[in-house]
Every structure is written in C-alpha cells, then in structure tokens.
C-alpha cells in the first residue's frame, strides 16, 4: 500500500514538473512574438476577476449599437492555463474579423482593416461605416430596440499559429479583453496604460495524447 502511494505521489510530481516545463515553453514562444512586451500568468483569482469584469462589460452598450459578447475571453478562461501579455504597435493582430455584429442569428456587419474596401463601403448608401466597422444593411437599425432587440457585438476567439507546434499543447485560444479587463491586467503587470499598448489573453490546454 505504501509503495502504491509513493508511486502515485511520484506520478503527480512528474506531471506537475512536466506541466511547468510546458508553461515555460509557451511563455518563451509568447515573449518572442513580434510586438509582445510583458507577460503575466493568471491564477484562479485573476480569472474570476476577469470573468466578472467581462460580464459587466457585456451588459454595457458598445459603440451605441448594442450589448457585447466577448466569446473569445469566455473561451480562454475555460483553458487549463491562461496568459495575459501586452503588445506594442509592432504586434500583428490576428486575421479578421475581430468584431462581428449579430442581430439574432444573422451577421449584419464586422470590422475591416482594408482602407480601400472601407472607402467603397462609405460610398454605398445602404451601408453604414463607424470607424472601421461596417454594417452591411442599415435597415436592421430601423426600429431596433437596444434593450429588447439589440445588436450583439461579438468578439470571437482567435487562433495563434505561433503555438501550433509547441509540444503537448492543444486548444490554443487568443482573445482581446474588454477595456475594464485590459486596465485590470495592465495594473497587475504594473503598467501605466501607455498609448499604443494593448493586451491579449491566451489560453491553452495540456495535451496528454502527445509525447
């Protein structure tokens, strides 16, 4: 019986060490991504605070259009491990769309990074451009009620190609946090919110099937 307990203890210790090594490997990849500055490993308390901040952010009216739904952050917080990291202007954002406007089950708009396409959209009378957000059918705004029939501003989960080849890592999710979470995370990292500095959350699971 004692031998069995010792073996279980040894196994758990070995798994712990392996997980710590995987976390270190992921952190090393993150810090070498172009435009990344500071990293921070979230604990359970941090996760719960971000979760509550995102709930409050979802209830707020975003861009005067409707409520939010940060599906990306919600997905990240389900992962085994969650990192926050700050970025500067050299960071390459994930390929869009990074914001999707939903009305019921219908996609009615999203962000565009192509200035030429944005100019084309601005020239269309039936489309509305707000900053780099395009609403493809303005008729959806007629009679819309922000409380009972709102637009939903969805921030979808994104992939992170830099981590696809890291050993024993799976279900990698990248997400952009809301402003309250952004400020909270920067505070945890001791930053003063300098202009041009953003934050991302990155989560992943341990893949025991890969050796």
SVG drawing of the C-alpha trace seen along z (x, -y; Angstrom):
<svg xmlns="http://www.w3.org/2000/svg" viewBox="-39 -58 51 60">
<polyline fill="none" stroke="black" stroke-width="0.4" points="0.0,0.0 2.8,-2.4 4.5,-1.5 1.3,-2.4 1.1,-5.8 4.7,-6.6 4.2,-5.7 1.1,-8.0 3.0,-10.8 5.8,-10.3 3.5,-10.3 1.7,-13.5 5.1,-15.2 6.2,-14.2 3.0,-15.6 3.5,-18.8 7.1,-19.2 6.0,-18.4 3.2,-21.0 5.6,-23.6 8.0,-22.9 5.2,-23.2 4.1,-26.6 7.7,-27.8 7.9,-26.7 4.7,-28.6 5.9,-31.7 9.1,-31.6 7.2,-31.5 5.0,-34.3 7.8,-36.7 9.5,-36.1 6.4,-37.0 6.9,-40.3 5.4,-43.3 5.0,-41.4 6.4,-43.1 5.2,-41.9 3.6,-38.5 1.6,-37.5 0.3,-34.1 -3.2,-34.3 -4.1,-32.5 -7.7,-31.5 -8.4,-34.8 -7.3,-36.7 -9.5,-34.6 -12.5,-35.2 -12.0,-38.9 -11.6,-39.0 -14.8,-36.8 -16.8,-39.3 -15.4,-42.3 -16.4,-40.7 -19.9,-40.1 -20.2,-43.8 -18.7,-44.8 -21.2,-42.6 -24.1,-44.5 -22.8,-47.8 -23.9,-49.4 -21.0,-49.2 -20.4,-51.9 -24.0,-52.8 -25.0,-49.7 -26.0,-47.1 -24.6,-44.8 -21.3,-42.9 -20.5,-39.2 -16.8,-38.5 -16.8,-34.9 -13.0,-34.9 -12.3,-35.7 -15.0,-33.3 -13.3,-30.5 -9.8,-31.4 -11.0,-31.3 -12.0,-27.7 -8.4,-26.6 -6.0,-24.9 -3.5,-27.8 -4.1,-31.4 -1.5,-34.1 -2.0,-37.8 0.5,-39.7 0.9,-43.3 1.6,-44.4 3.0,-47.5 2.4,-48.9 4.5,-46.2 2.2,-43.4 0.4,-41.7 -3.3,-41.4 -5.0,-38.0 -6.6,-37.9 -10.1,-39.4 -12.9,-39.8 -12.1,-40.6 -15.5,-42.2 -18.8,-40.7 -22.2,-42.3 -25.1,-39.9 -28.8,-40.6 -30.5,-37.5 -28.8,-34.7 -27.9,-37.0 -24.4,-38.5 -25.0,-42.2 -21.5,-43.6 -17.9,-43.3 -14.6,-45.2 -12.5,-45.8 -8.8,-46.6 -8.6,-47.3 -8.9,-51.1 -9.8,-50.7 -12.7,-48.5 -13.8,-50.8 -13.9,-53.7 -16.0,-51.5 -18.4,-50.8 -18.7,-54.5 -19.8,-55.2 -22.7,-52.8 -25.9,-54.5 -27.3,-51.3 -24.2,-50.7 -23.0,-52.4 -19.4,-52.7 -18.4,-53.6 -14.7,-53.9 -13.6,-50.6 -16.9,-48.8 -19.2,-48.2 -23.0,-47.5 -24.0,-45.9 -27.7,-46.6 -28.8,-49.8 -32.4,-48.7 -31.6,-46.5 -31.2,-49.7 -34.8,-50.8 -37.0,-50.0 -34.2,-48.3 -34.5,-48.4 -31.2,-48.3 -32.9,-46.5 -35.4,-44.1 -33.9,-43.6 -30.3,-44.7 -27.3,-44.2 -24.8,-42.0 -21.1,-43.0 -19.3,-39.7 -15.5,-39.4 -14.7,-35.9 -12.0,-33.6 -8.9,-33.6 -6.1,-31.1 -2.4,-31.7 -0.3,-30.0 3.0,-30.6 1.9,-28.0 0.6,-25.3 3.8,-23.4 4.5,-23.6 4.8,-20.1 1.9,-18.8 -0.2,-21.9 -3.7,-21.9 -6.9,-24.1 -4.9,-27.3 -7.2,-30.4 -6.3,-34.0 -8.7,-36.8 -8.9,-40.6 -10.2,-41.6 -12.7,-44.4 -11.5,-47.8 -12.1,-47.1 -10.2,-43.8 -7.5,-45.5 -7.0,-48.0 -7.1,-45.4 -4.4,-43.2 -2.2,-46.2 -2.5,-47.1 -1.4,-43.6 1.6,-44.0 2.5,-47.4 1.8,-49.4 0.5,-52.9 -1.6,-52.3 0.8,-54.0 -0.6,-54.9 -0.3,-52.2 0.0,-49.4 -2.7,-46.7 -3.4,-43.4 -4.3,-39.9 -5.3,-36.8 -4.0,-33.5 -5.2,-30.1 -4.2,-26.5 -4.8,-23.0 -2.3,-20.3 -2.4,-17.6 -1.6,-14.3 -2.0,-12.4 1.2,-13.9 4.5,-12.6"/>
</svg>
